[in-house]
Amino acid sequence: MIGLWTAKLDVFSISHYIAFESAPPRQIVASVRLWFPFLFCSEVAMELEQLRNFLLGCTIINVALLLLWWMMFACVHDWIYRVHSRWFKLSTESFDAAHYKLMGQWKLMIFMFNLIPYVVLSIIA
C-alpha cells in the first residue's frame, strides 16, 4: 500500500513510485541519488567558508549598487525625472515616492538574502 509519503518522479514519461514510509533509508538515498546526482557531487558542494565569502561579495556589490543609485538620484534627479517623464506620465512626487519605495525594498532584500545569512554563517562557523 502506498502511503502519504509517496513521490512520483516522471522522467521521459517513465513513472517510478517510491513509498518512503516502507522503504529503508538506504533505498531512499539511492533513489534520490539516481534522480538528483548533482546533490551528491563533491565538486559542486560548497564549503561554509566559500558560501560566507560569496554572501559577503553579494552584500558588497548590492550595497555599492544601492549607494550608486542613491547618489545618482540625489545628484542628477532632474535629468532622471525628465528621461522617465518622457515615457511615463509621472508627477515629481510620485517619481520620488517610487524611488524611495524601491530603494527601501532593495535595502530589505540585501538584509534578508545577503547580510543576515552571512552573519548567521559567521556565527555558526
C-alpha positions, 0 to 999 in steps of 0.5 A, a space after each residue: 500500500 502506498 502511503 502519504 509519503 509517496 513521490 512520483 518522479 516522471 522522467 521521459 514519461 517513465 513513472 517510478 513510485 517510491 513509498 518512503 514510509 516502507 522503504 529503508 533509508 538506504 533505498 531512499 538515498 539511492 533513489 534520490 541519488 539516481 534522480 538528483 546526482 548533482 546533490 551528491 557531487 563533491 565538486 559542486 558542494 560548497 564549503 561554509 567558508 566559500 558560501 560566507 565569502 560569496 554572501 559577503 561579495 553579494 552584500 558588497 556589490 548590492 550595497 555599492 549598487 544601492 549607494 550608486 543609485 542613491 547618489 545618482 538620484 540625489 545628484 542628477 534627479 532632474 535629468 532622471 525625472 525628465 528621461 522617465 517623464 518622457 515615457 511615463 506620465 509621472 508627477 515629481 512626487 510620485 517619481 520620488 515616492 517610487 524611488 524611495 519605495 524601491 530603494 527601501 525594498 532593495 535595502 530589505 532584500 540585501 538584509 534578508 538574502 545577503 547580510 543576515 545569512 552571512 552573519 548567521 554563517 559567521 556565527 555558526 562557523 
